[in-house]
Amino acid sequence: MPQVNVGTILLLAVAALGGAWAAGLLRAHYEDGQLTLRVLRARRVLARFDLRDTGLLLLLSLMMGWAVAAAVEENAQGELYPAIYVRRANATTEHLLPGHPLHEFQSTEHQRALASALDGLFGSG
């Protein structure tokens, strides 16, 4: 029995999806934070991804090797606050900045908190 290479299988799956896209058999549709992949001839939904949770996008960007990701999060009381995610030495840390009732996140306090979260990330210049 031949060995199975996971990379080859993944490459073939991506090539098959690309071929279906090029042939017009597969189309993506994005609306209200949801990405839907549809098979056009059968009018079936192949896959649906809910992208409204920014945590998923942040995790994806950090997995891609980006060093910093930012989002505006919401707590259980409906209050908005900035969140900074920093990747250092293959570890991701979350830094929650203070919220503001008028959503003003450019204060000196926010600048200091951001500078503290990013301290040493980009070197000394």
N, C-alpha and C positions, 0 to 999 in steps of 0.2 A: 504494500500500500504506500503511495507517495506521501511525502510530508506535506502538511498544510501550512502555508505561510499566510498569516493573518494580514500582513501588508498587501499581498497580492489579491486576496479576497476583497479587501477594502478598496483597492484600486479598481478592480473589476466592477464593484458596486457603484462607485463614483462614475466610472465610464458608462455604465448602463443608464444611470440617471441622466448623465449629460447627453447621451444619444437619444433618450426619450424626450428630453427638453428640446433638442435640436430638431427632432422630427415632429414636434408640435403635439406630442402625446401627453406631456406633463406641463402644467403651468402652476405658478405660485401666485397667491393673492394675499395681500396684506390689508387688514382693516381692523380698526379698534384694538390694536395691540396683538392681534392674532395673525400668524402666518399659516396659510393653508396651502397644501400641495394637492392638486386635483388631477385625476386622470381624465382627460378631456372627452375621449370617445365614450367612456362608460359613465361620465358625469358623477364619478365617485370621488369622495375625499380620501386621499391616500394617507395623509398625515396632517395633524394640526398642532401647532406650537403656540402656546400662550406666552407672549413676550412682554406682557404688561408688568411682570415682576422684574424690576431692574436688576435684582440680585443675580438672575440667570445670565443676563448680559454681562454683568461685571465679572462673574465667575468665568465666563467664556473669554473675556478680554484678558483676564489674568492668566488663564491657562495658555493663552497664545503668547505669553511672555511679556506682556506689557507691564511696566513697573507700577503705574498709578492708574486708578480708576476712581471716578467720583459719581455720586448720585444724590438725589434728594429723596430721603426716605420718609415714611409716615409711621408714627407710633399708633397704639391702640386708641388714643384719644383724638386722633386725626390731626395732630400737630406735625408740621413738616420740619425737617432738620437735615443738614448736609452730612453725608457720610463719605469718608475717604478710605479707599482700600489700597494698601501699599504692599508690594511683593519685594521681599529681601531674602536672599539666601534660601530660596525655595519655600518660604513661609509667608503667608498672607496675613496681614494684621488689619483690623478694622478700627478706624478712628472716627468717632461720632462727634461732630462739632455742635455747639449749642444752637438751639432753635431760636426763632424770633417771631413774635406775633404778626409782624408785617412782612415777613419773609425777606428781610434785609440781611443778607449774608456777606456783606462787604465791610463789616466793621473791623476795627483794630483787633478785637478779641478773636474774630474768625481768622484774620490774617496770622495772628500769633499761633493759633491752634493748627492751621495748615502748615506753617513753617515748622512747627514742632513735629508734625506727622511726617514731613518730608526731610527732616534733618539728616544730613549725611547721605541721602540717596543719590544726589547728583555730584558728589565730590565737593571739593573746596573751591572749584572754579579755576 
